[in-house]
Amino acid sequence: MAHHVDEGVKVIGDALSIATVLGTLAQILPAIAALFTIIWTGFRIYETKTVQGWLGKNKGKDNEKD
């Protein structure tokens, strides 16, 4: 069973991730914030169609209905 995250949550997570990178680079936020960004970005990359295709998880998805 696939778990789908709402697009609004993804946009908020992406915005927080970018803000975290900028804050970390400006030495405003601690290293733990950078770790959050690395993890979030990894999840986002993992769920892309390209990576899912590499892992063989997109087979037959074009014919399925939501």
C-alpha positions as CSV (number, residue, x, y, z in Angstrom):
1,M,0.0,0.0,0.0
2,A,1.4,3.4,-1.0
3,H,1.4,6.3,1.3
4,H,0.7,9.6,-0.5
5,V,1.6,13.0,1.1
6,D,-0.6,16.0,0.4
7,E,1.0,18.4,-2.1
8,G,0.6,21.3,0.4
9,V,2.6,19.4,2.9
10,K,5.3,18.8,0.3
11,V,5.4,22.5,-0.6
12,I,5.7,23.5,3.1
13,G,8.4,21.0,3.6
14,D,10.3,22.2,0.6
15,A,10.1,25.8,1.7
16,L,11.3,24.9,5.2
17,S,14.1,22.9,3.6
18,I,15.3,25.9,1.6
19,A,15.0,28.2,4.6
20,T,17.0,25.7,6.6
21,V,19.8,25.6,4.0
22,L,19.9,29.4,3.9
23,G,19.9,29.7,7.7
24,T,22.6,27.1,8.1
25,L,24.8,28.8,5.5
26,A,24.3,32.0,7.3
27,Q,25.2,30.2,10.6
28,I,21.9,31.1,12.1
29,L,20.6,27.6,12.6
30,P,22.4,24.6,14.2
31,A,23.7,21.6,12.3
32,I,20.6,19.6,13.3
33,A,18.6,21.8,10.9
34,A,21.0,20.9,8.1
35,L,20.4,17.2,8.9
36,F,16.6,17.8,8.6
37,T,17.2,19.3,5.2
38,I,19.4,16.4,4.0
39,I,16.8,13.9,5.1
40,W,13.8,15.8,3.6
41,T,15.7,16.3,0.3
42,G,16.5,12.6,0.2
43,F,12.9,11.7,0.6
44,R,11.9,14.1,-2.2
45,I,14.5,12.7,-4.5
46,Y,13.5,9.1,-3.6
47,E,9.9,9.7,-4.6
48,T,10.7,11.1,-8.0
49,K,9.5,9.2,-11.0
50,T,13.1,8.7,-12.2
51,V,14.3,7.1,-9.0
52,Q,11.1,5.0,-8.7
53,G,11.7,3.9,-12.3
54,W,15.3,2.9,-11.4
55,L,13.9,0.8,-8.5
56,G,11.3,-0.8,-10.7
57,K,8.4,0.6,-8.8
58,N,6.7,2.4,-11.7
59,K,5.9,-0.7,-13.7
60,G,2.3,-0.7,-14.7
61,K,1.5,2.6,-13.0
62,D,0.4,4.3,-16.3
63,N,-2.6,2.0,-16.5
64,E,-3.7,2.3,-12.9
65,K,-6.5,4.6,-11.8
66,D,-6.5,6.5,-8.4
